[in-house]
Amino acid sequence: MGIDFAEIAESISRVLAIGLLLGAGLPALFAVGMRLVALSTPDEDAETATAPNQVYRYAGYFLYAVVAVVIILGILWITRQTLYHHLNIQVFPASTY
């Protein structure tokens, strides 16, 4: 009945990886999306008017959507037991309640 340090280190590394991914990755994706949308808008001060690149705009909107979906899934995951208890809605059917 000793302490399994390898298991503890593995658990800590998993929590650290998810924390870095969601804690720094989502804001980074949002920032890249903002940059792409900004690149797609024409510069009013430029001497030569160039047509905006719509691919950047749609890529930025796609990154916004990814961030929004991850946030909504996180909220649903946190509230899954409350939703099941009060409304009898099973949001994640594979999970045990």
Buried (B, 14 or more C-beta within 10 A) or exposed (E): EEEEEEEEEEEEEEEEEEEEEEEEBBEEBBEEBEEBBEBBEEEEEEEEEEEEBEEBBEBBBEBBEBBEEBEEEEEEEEEBEEBBEEEEEEBEEEEEE
